[in-house]
Amino acid sequence: MTPLLQRGNNMALVASAQALGLDIGTSRLVIARKAGDEIQYDSQLNAFVAIPHTKMTENVLRSEHIPHTILNGEIIVQGNESEKFAGLLNVEIRRPMTRGILDPSEHSSLQVIRELLANLLGFRDPFRERKVTFSVPAPPLGAEESLTFHEKTIKQILNDLGYEGKAINEGLAVIYGELEDTNYTGIGISCGGGLCNVCLSYLSVPVLSFSVPKAGDFIDLNASKISGEKANFIRLAKEENFHLNGYFKDRVHQVIGVYYDDMIQTLVKSLKEAFERAGSLPRFNRPIPIILSGGTAMPHGFRERFEQMLGERDFPFRVSEVRVAQNPLHSTAKGALACALSDEEEVR
């Protein structure tokens, strides 16, 4: 990874209609664009629901501008609207991805992810070159899992839509999006749906990256089994009004809290284990920050619980602060955009 270009202490973020940042998460797709001095975001649930096909339903969905595809004799409703249909039909939403990568067991995955990306990005003007930097997960800690199929397939889909795709590690994207004030030195953690992605960076250069396969989906599926509620209901309860503070208003929240604790403990334990395995690591002359991002890091009390568990272990680095990103759902896309803009400036 080429270090980000620096202009003084600030990254060179030039206004551009060309470069885009894309977070391809298990549960959500987020696109970031530069518009003047502002960054604009758009997102879609990375999910779909299959409903019986009738011409009447197809026409109504088209008239209501609800994204859908006809596939294998069914209507596939994808993106944000899939959640509404799942609730109406009392079924679980389906996902084209699992644990951060395309799900080979889901036969509709490639078509759905292509439709979702087409809706977010649009088809490119053939007379204007446009590049997309997109996030990819790190391999699980201690595993040699290949990400080749996932990365190359996403690049091919983007190419079919008229874009040139470049991959960036998800944890590193969080650092690029949130740690400009430390010259991109610190630990970025993206707690998403399928994985928790971790990256240690020194002056924008990734030193160590890995993922932990316990994240939002782990909480949802296990809490669903214990409570008897659907996983989609658990996800909504978790996102809307769950507080990780030791007091739970009902049994569902109590069960969610149990699995949140399990997830955070596993994440903290994996951090210590990964750094112990690494052997040669930078010697930082000052404490470094830890940034928490992603939808699973959003509940009140998450940072405090993480910091408490981190303090109970012998951590190899001095930590200056643990903080949650200002907008956890946008951090990865923001960092991917920063990388894309920096690459564009380098070409100039």
C-alpha positions as CSV (number, residue, x, y, z in Angstrom):
1,M,0.0,0.0,0.0
2,T,1.4,3.4,-1.1
3,P,1.5,5.7,1.9
4,L,-0.9,8.6,1.7
5,L,0.5,11.7,0.1
6,Q,1.0,14.4,2.7
7,R,0.7,18.1,2.3
8,G,2.2,19.4,5.6
9,N,0.3,17.4,8.2
10,N,-2.8,17.1,6.1
11,M,-3.8,14.5,3.5
12,A,-4.2,16.0,0.0
13,L,-8.0,15.6,-0.4
14,V,-8.7,17.4,-3.7
15,A,-12.3,17.9,-4.9
16,S,-13.0,15.3,-7.6
17,A,-16.0,14.0,-9.4
18,Q,-14.0,10.9,-10.4
19,A,-12.8,9.0,-7.3
20,L,-15.1,7.1,-5.0
21,G,-14.8,5.2,-1.8
22,L,-16.9,2.1,-1.3
23,D,-17.4,0.0,1.9
24,I,-18.5,-3.5,0.9
25,G,-19.7,-4.8,4.2
26,T,-21.5,-8.0,5.0
27,S,-24.6,-6.1,6.2
28,R,-24.4,-2.7,4.4
29,L,-22.8,-1.1,1.3
30,V,-21.8,2.5,1.7
31,I,-20.5,4.9,-1.1
32,A,-18.6,8.1,-0.4
33,R,-18.2,10.9,-2.9
34,K,-16.4,14.3,-2.6
35,A,-18.7,17.2,-3.4
36,G,-16.8,20.5,-3.0
37,D,-15.5,20.6,0.6
38,E,-18.1,18.0,1.7
39,I,-18.3,14.2,1.6
40,Q,-21.6,12.8,0.6
41,Y,-22.7,9.3,1.5
42,D,-25.3,6.9,0.3
43,S,-25.9,3.4,1.5
44,Q,-28.0,0.2,1.0
45,L,-28.6,-2.9,3.1
46,N,-26.5,-5.7,1.6
47,A,-29.5,-7.9,1.7
48,F,-32.5,-9.2,-0.3
49,V,-35.8,-11.0,0.0
50,A,-37.4,-13.4,-2.6
51,I,-41.1,-13.0,-3.1
52,P,-43.4,-14.9,-5.5
53,H,-43.5,-13.4,-9.0
54,T,-46.7,-12.0,-10.5
55,K,-46.9,-9.4,-13.2
56,M,-49.0,-7.3,-11.0
57,T,-46.4,-7.3,-8.2
58,E,-43.7,-6.6,-10.7
59,N,-45.6,-3.6,-12.1
60,V,-46.3,-2.2,-8.7
61,L,-42.7,-2.4,-7.6
62,R,-41.6,-0.7,-10.8
63,S,-44.1,2.1,-10.3
64,E,-43.0,2.6,-6.7
65,H,-39.3,2.6,-7.8
66,I,-38.4,-0.2,-5.5
67,P,-35.2,-1.9,-6.6
68,H,-35.9,-5.5,-7.6
69,T,-34.7,-8.2,-10.1
70,I,-36.6,-11.1,-11.7
71,L,-34.5,-14.2,-11.1
72,N,-35.3,-17.9,-11.4
73,G,-39.1,-17.2,-11.4
74,E,-39.0,-15.0,-8.3
75,I,-38.9,-11.3,-7.6
76,I,-35.7,-10.4,-5.7
77,V,-36.3,-7.2,-3.6
78,Q,-32.8,-5.9,-2.7
79,G,-31.3,-3.2,-0.5
80,N,-33.1,-1.1,2.1
81,E,-36.6,-2.2,1.0
82,S,-35.8,-5.9,1.7
83,E,-36.1,-5.2,5.4
84,K,-39.6,-3.9,5.1
85,F,-40.7,-7.0,3.0
86,A,-39.0,-9.3,5.5
87,G,-41.1,-7.9,8.3
88,L,-44.3,-8.0,6.3
89,L,-43.7,-11.7,5.3
90,N,-42.3,-12.7,8.6
91,V,-39.1,-14.1,7.0
92,E,-35.4,-13.5,7.5
93,I,-33.6,-11.3,5.0
94,R,-30.9,-13.1,3.0
95,R,-27.5,-11.8,2.3
96,P,-25.1,-12.2,-0.7
97,M,-22.2,-12.1,1.7
98,T,-21.1,-13.9,4.8
99,R,-18.2,-13.2,7.1
100,G,-17.0,-10.4,5.0
101,I,-16.9,-12.2,1.6
102,L,-19.3,-13.4,-1.1
103,D,-21.3,-16.4,0.0
104,P,-20.7,-19.3,-2.4
105,S,-23.7,-21.2,-1.0
106,E,-26.1,-18.3,-1.9
107,H,-26.9,-18.9,-5.6
108,S,-28.3,-15.3,-6.0
109,S,-25.3,-13.6,-4.4
110,L,-23.5,-12.4,-7.6
111,Q,-26.6,-11.0,-9.3
112,V,-27.8,-9.3,-6.1
113,I,-24.4,-7.7,-5.3
114,R,-24.2,-6.5,-8.9
115,E,-27.7,-4.9,-8.8
116,L,-26.9,-3.2,-5.4
117,L,-23.7,-1.8,-6.7
118,A,-25.4,-0.6,-10.0
119,N,-28.0,1.2,-7.9
120,L,-25.4,2.9,-5.7
121,L,-22.8,3.7,-8.3
122,G,-24.8,4.0,-11.5
123,F,-23.3,3.0,-14.9
124,R,-20.3,5.2,-15.7
125,D,-20.3,7.8,-18.4
126,P,-18.0,6.1,-21.0
127,F,-16.3,9.5,-21.7
128,R,-15.2,9.9,-18.0
129,E,-12.8,7.6,-16.2
130,R,-13.8,6.9,-12.7
131,K,-12.0,4.9,-10.0
132,V,-13.4,3.1,-7.0
133,T,-11.4,2.1,-3.9
134,F,-13.4,-0.6,-2.1
135,S,-12.9,-2.4,1.2
136,V,-11.9,-6.0,1.6
137,P,-11.5,-7.9,4.9
138,A,-8.3,-9.2,6.4
139,P,-7.8,-13.0,6.8
140,P,-9.0,-14.4,10.1
141,L,-6.4,-14.5,12.8
142,G,-4.3,-17.6,12.5
143,A,-5.8,-18.7,9.2
144,E,-4.7,-18.5,5.6
145,E,-8.1,-18.0,4.1
146,S,-7.9,-16.8,0.5
147,L,-9.8,-13.6,-0.4
148,T,-8.8,-13.9,-4.1
149,F,-12.3,-14.9,-5.4
150,H,-14.1,-12.2,-3.4
151,E,-11.7,-9.4,-4.4
152,K,-11.4,-10.3,-8.1
153,T,-15.2,-10.9,-8.4
154,I,-15.9,-7.4,-7.0
155,K,-13.3,-5.9,-9.3
156,Q,-15.0,-7.7,-12.3
157,I,-18.5,-6.4,-11.3
158,L,-17.1,-2.9,-11.0
159,N,-15.4,-3.2,-14.3
160,D,-18.7,-4.4,-15.9
161,L,-20.3,-1.3,-14.6
162,G,-17.6,0.8,-16.1
163,Y,-15.4,1.5,-13.1
164,E,-11.8,0.7,-12.2
165,G,-11.7,-1.0,-8.8
166,K,-8.8,-1.0,-6.3
167,A,-9.0,-2.9,-2.9
168,I,-8.1,-1.5,0.5
169,N,-8.0,-3.4,3.8
170,E,-11.0,-2.5,5.8
171,G,-9.2,-1.8,9.1
172,L,-6.7,0.4,7.2
173,A,-9.6,2.3,5.6
174,V,-10.8,3.2,9.1
175,I,-7.4,4.6,10.0
176,Y,-7.3,6.7,6.8
177,G,-10.8,8.0,7.6
178,E,-10.3,8.8,11.3
179,L,-6.6,9.2,12.2
180,E,-5.4,12.2,10.1
181,D,-4.4,13.9,13.4
182,T,-1.8,11.2,14.2
183,N,-0.5,10.9,10.7
184,Y,-2.4,7.6,10.3
185,T,-0.7,5.9,13.2
186,G,-2.8,3.8,15.5
187,I,-5.2,0.8,15.5
188,G,-8.4,0.8,13.5
189,I,-11.1,-1.6,14.3
190,S,-14.2,-2.1,12.1
191,C,-16.9,-4.0,14.0
192,G,-19.3,-5.0,11.2
193,G,-21.9,-7.6,10.5
194,G,-19.7,-10.6,9.5
195,L,-16.3,-9.7,11.0
196,C,-14.3,-7.4,13.3
197,N,-11.4,-6.2,11.1
198,V,-8.3,-4.9,12.8
199,C,-5.3,-3.0,11.4
200,L,-2.2,-1.6,13.1
201,S,-0.7,1.2,11.1
202,Y,2.4,3.3,11.4
203,L,2.5,6.6,9.4
204,S,-0.2,5.2,7.0
205,V,1.7,2.0,6.4
206,P,-0.2,-1.2,7.5
207,V,1.9,-3.2,9.9
208,L,-0.5,-6.0,10.9
209,S,-4.0,-6.8,9.8
210,F,-6.4,-9.6,10.8
211,S,-10.1,-10.3,11.3
212,V,-12.2,-11.9,14.1
213,P,-15.2,-14.0,12.9
214,K,-17.4,-12.8,15.8
215,A,-19.3,-9.6,15.1
216,G,-22.9,-8.4,14.6
217,D,-24.2,-11.6,12.9
218,F,-22.7,-13.7,15.6
219,I,-24.7,-11.7,18.2
220,D,-27.9,-11.8,16.1
221,L,-27.9,-15.5,15.3
222,N,-27.0,-16.7,18.8
223,A,-29.4,-14.3,20.5
224,S,-32.1,-15.4,18.1
225,K,-31.6,-19.1,19.1
226,I,-31.9,-18.3,22.8
227,S,-34.7,-15.8,22.6
228,G,-36.8,-17.4,19.9
229,E,-37.0,-14.1,18.0
230,K,-35.9,-13.8,14.4
231,A,-32.3,-12.6,13.7
232,N,-33.6,-9.6,11.9
233,F,-35.7,-8.6,14.9
234,I,-32.6,-8.9,17.1
235,R,-30.6,-6.8,14.7
236,L,-33.2,-4.0,14.8
237,A,-33.5,-4.2,18.6
238,K,-29.7,-4.0,18.8
239,E,-29.5,-1.0,16.5
240,E,-32.4,1.0,17.7
241,N,-32.4,1.1,21.5
242,F,-29.9,-1.3,23.0
243,H,-27.5,0.0,25.8
244,L,-24.5,-2.0,26.9
245,N,-24.6,-0.8,30.4
246,G,-25.4,-3.8,32.7
247,Y,-29.1,-2.9,32.9
248,F,-31.4,-4.5,30.4
249,K,-35.1,-3.6,30.0
250,D,-36.2,-7.1,28.9
251,R,-34.9,-10.6,28.2
252,V,-34.0,-10.0,24.6
253,H,-31.7,-7.1,25.6
254,Q,-30.2,-9.3,28.3
255,V,-29.4,-12.0,25.8
256,I,-28.0,-9.5,23.4
257,G,-25.7,-8.2,26.2
258,V,-24.4,-11.7,26.9
259,Y,-23.3,-12.2,23.3
260,Y,-21.9,-8.6,23.0
261,D,-19.7,-9.4,26.0
262,D,-18.6,-12.6,24.4
263,M,-17.7,-10.8,21.1
264,I,-15.8,-8.0,22.9
265,Q,-13.8,-10.5,25.0
266,T,-12.9,-12.5,21.9
267,L,-11.8,-9.3,20.1
268,V,-9.6,-8.1,23.0
269,K,-8.1,-11.5,23.4
270,S,-7.4,-11.7,19.7
271,L,-5.7,-8.3,19.8
272,K,-3.3,-9.4,22.4
273,E,-2.7,-12.8,20.7
274,A,-2.0,-11.2,17.3
275,F,0.5,-8.7,18.6
276,E,2.3,-11.5,20.6
277,R,2.5,-13.6,17.5
278,A,3.8,-10.8,15.3
279,G,7.2,-10.6,16.8
280,S,8.7,-7.6,15.1
281,L,6.5,-4.5,15.7
282,P,7.2,-0.8,15.6
283,R,8.4,0.9,18.7
284,F,6.1,3.8,19.2
285,N,7.6,6.8,20.9
286,R,4.2,7.9,22.2
287,P,0.9,6.3,23.1
288,I,-1.3,5.4,20.1
289,P,-5.1,5.7,19.7
290,I,-7.6,2.9,19.0
291,I,-10.6,3.8,16.8
292,L,-13.8,1.7,16.9
293,S,-16.1,1.9,14.0
294,G,-18.9,-0.1,12.2
295,G,-22.5,-0.7,13.1
296,T,-21.8,-3.2,15.9
297,A,-19.7,-0.5,17.8
298,M,-22.6,1.9,17.9
299,P,-24.6,0.9,21.0
300,H,-24.1,3.1,24.1
301,G,-21.6,1.6,26.4
302,F,-19.6,-0.3,23.7
303,R,-16.5,1.8,24.0
304,E,-16.5,1.7,27.8
305,R,-16.9,-2.1,27.8
306,F,-14.1,-2.6,25.3
307,E,-11.8,-0.2,27.2
308,Q,-12.6,-2.0,30.5
309,M,-11.7,-5.5,29.0
310,L,-8.6,-4.1,27.3
311,G,-7.4,-2.7,30.7
312,E,-7.8,-6.2,32.2
313,R,-5.1,-7.5,29.8
314,D,-1.4,-6.8,29.5
315,F,-1.5,-4.9,26.2
316,P,1.9,-4.4,24.4
317,F,1.3,-0.7,23.4
318,R,0.5,2.4,25.4
319,V,-2.9,3.6,24.4
320,S,-3.6,7.3,24.2
321,E,-7.4,6.9,23.8
322,V,-10.1,4.6,22.8
323,R,-12.9,6.3,20.8
324,V,-15.8,5.5,18.6
325,A,-15.7,7.1,15.1
326,Q,-17.9,10.2,14.7
327,N,-20.0,8.3,12.2
328,P,-19.2,4.6,12.6
329,L,-21.3,3.5,9.6
330,H,-19.3,5.9,7.3
331,S,-15.7,5.4,8.5
332,T,-14.7,2.7,6.1
333,A,-16.1,4.4,3.0
334,K,-14.6,7.7,4.1
335,G,-11.1,6.1,4.4
336,A,-11.5,4.4,1.1
337,L,-12.3,7.7,-0.5
338,A,-9.3,9.3,1.2
339,C,-7.1,6.6,-0.4
340,A,-8.7,7.0,-3.8
341,L,-8.2,10.8,-3.7
342,S,-4.6,10.4,-2.6
343,D,-3.9,8.0,-5.4
344,E,-5.5,10.4,-7.9
345,E,-3.3,13.3,-6.6
346,E,-0.2,11.1,-7.0
347,V,-1.1,10.4,-10.6
348,R,-1.4,14.2,-11.2
